[in-house]
């Protein structure tokens, strides 16, 4: 990379490197490196781990309503090759990639190469400036993807939707009451109902308490008109399949 390339790249990244050799290595494809150790592959490995940590911590700290499975889905979406490639292409990172002979032009490279460059850059920022600088870059550049993944998960989480609605409209939290349970210890069913401002909504049964709470939240949202009859019937049918 020329001095102009280095300056241009750092302007795009909105981060100034103390050690620009780290930045150069982040943009060195294996085809252009003297040895594999001189390429960006090791930085890609590190950057992938840093990216996963930052996204997981952000979701864990900012969304206590999500359980492990829901957080896993958000992380998988945000750190996916597809998302990383989209961010890399938006920043035009592949334009500065050092490629060896026989490798096609940057615009014809597969998305996996673009994703690898982004992860390499994250690794380089982490090595140069530490975790907080890497976190700042990741959350700034991947904020839209993270918000989209969170919103998508919220749409499937009726408890979360109800909580948001209750806090926004009434300034209170929904309360879930266990009304009944049936069946043997190893295969019980539970009946739950939502209370909101002293009003109890229709109850629902589930194979476990979490499922029953989700169904009860759906029933409450439908009762309050937040979810239409068509949406309610669709989600109710899906929960039975």
N, C-alpha and C positions, 0 to 999 in steps of 0.2 A: 504493500500500500504506500502511496506517495504521501507527502506531508499534507497535500491538499485533501486527499482521500481521508486521512486521519481526522483532520479538522471537520470535514463534511460529515463524517460518520458520528463523531462526538456531538455535533450539533443536532443531528437526527435523534440520537439516543438521549440527549439532554443530560449527559454525564461526561465530565472531563476526567480522563484517566491520568493517574500519577505515573503508571508504567504502561506506556503505549505498546510495548512488546506483547502484553496480554491481549490487547485489542487486535494486533496483527495476527496473533495465533488463532484467535476466535474466528477470523475470516480466512483461514488457510485450510482449504479442502485437502483431503488425503491425497488426491491426485497431484497436488502441487507441492507436497511436503517432501523433504529429504527422507524422513522416516515417519512411520505412523505416529510416533510419540511427538513429532513436531507439528502434527495436524491439530484440528480443533476437536478431535474425537473424545479426548479425555475431558476437555472443558464441557463438551456436550453432556457427558455422563454426570458431571458435577452440577451443571446448570439444570438438568432435569430434576435432580434431587432437591435443589434449592427452590425451584418453581413449585414442586409438589408441596414442600413444607410451607411456603408462603401462602398458597391458596388454601391449604388445609387449616392453617392457623386463623386466617381471615374468616373462613366460613364457621369454624368452631367458636370463635370469640364473638362474632357479630350475629350469629343465627342460632341461639340456644333452642329454638323450636325444632331444629332438625335432628333426627337421630342418625346413627352411624351409616345406615344404608342410604339415606337421602344425601348425606354429606359426601359419600363415596361417588354417587351419581354426578354431583356438581363438580367434584374434583376431576373425574374422568372426562367430563365434557370440556373443562377449561384447559387441562394440560394435554389434551389430545393432539396428535400430529396435525390434524386438520386445523384446529384453532391456532396452534403455534405457527403454522404456515401462513395463515391469513394475516396474523400480526406481523410476521417477517416480511410478507409482501407489501403490506401497507407502509412499512418503514423502508421498503426497497432495499433490504439488507443483502439480498443475493447479488445486487448490482456491484457490490464491493468484494464479492467472494473471489479469492485467488484460486483459479482452476488450472489443472494440468492439461497438457496436450491430449487431444482425443476426447475431451469432455465437451459436450455441447454448450451453447450459449446459456447465460444465466436464466433468461426468460423461458428456456425449454427444459430446465431442470425439474425433476419430480418434486412434489410437495414435501417429501421427507427430507430433502436437502435444505429447503427453506426453513422447515421446523428445526432442523439440527443447528442451523446458524443462529436462530433466536436463542436456543438453549445454550449454545456456546457463548453468546454475548452475555447471557445471565450469569454463566459461570465466571466469565472474565470480570464482570462488575463485582461479583461477590469476592473474588480473589483480590481485586484492587481496592475496593471500598468497604467491604464487609456486608453483613446481612441486611442492615437497614437501607443501604444504598440499593442493594438488589431488590429489596421489598418495595421501595419507592418506585423503581423502574417497572417491576412486574405489575403492581396494582394500578399504576398510571396507564400502562399500555394495554392491559388486559381487563380493564374495568368494565368495558361494555360486554365482553364475553362472560365475565363473572356475573354481572347483573342479569344477563339473559338466562344463564343457567339457574340462578337463584329464583328468578321469576317463574321459570318453567317448573321448578320443583314446588314452588308455592302453589301453583295451579293444581297440583296433584295432592296437596296437603290441606285437607279441609279444616283441620284443627288450626293451622297457621292462618288460613283465610278468615276463619271465625275470630281468632284472636285479634287480628288486625282490624276487622270490622268493629268488634266490641270496644276496643280501645279508642278507635277513631270516633265512633258514634256515641258511646256511653261512658268512656273513661274507666271501664272495669274489665276484669279478666273473666272469661267463661269458667264455670265450675262444672266438673264432670262427676256425676253421682252413679255409683254402682247400685242398681236396683235389684238385680237377681243374678244367679248363676246356676247352671244345671249341668248334669253329666258327671261321669267319674273323674277322679283327680287327674288322670292322664289325658283326658279329652273333654275339658269343660268348655261351655259356652257362657258368655257374659252379656248382660243387658245393661247398657249405659244410657244416661240422659244428660242433656246440657241444661244448666241453670244460668240465667243471665238477667240481672236486675230483678231477682225474685220470681222470674218467669221460667217455668220448666217447659222444655220443648219435647217433641215426640222422641221416645226411646228407640234404641236399635240394638240388635244382637250381633255378636261377633265371635269368631273362634278364639280370640284372645282379647284382652282389655284394650290394646292399641287399636285393633280393627273395629271394635265396638265404639270406641271414642271417635274414630274417623267417621263412621256411619252416623253417629249421633250429631256430630258437627255438621255433616252434610244435611241432615234432616232440619237442623236449626237454621242453616243458611237458606234452605228452601222455604221454610216457614216464614222467614223474615223477608222473602222476596229478593234476596241477594243472588240466588241461583234460580233460574227459570224452571218451569215444569219440564221442558224438554231436556235441559241439562241434568236435572234431578233424575229423571227416568233413565237417561243414558248412563250416568255414573252408578245408579242403583243396579242397573243390569250388568255393568262391567264388574261390579263387586261380587256378583253371584257366579261369574264365569271362572 
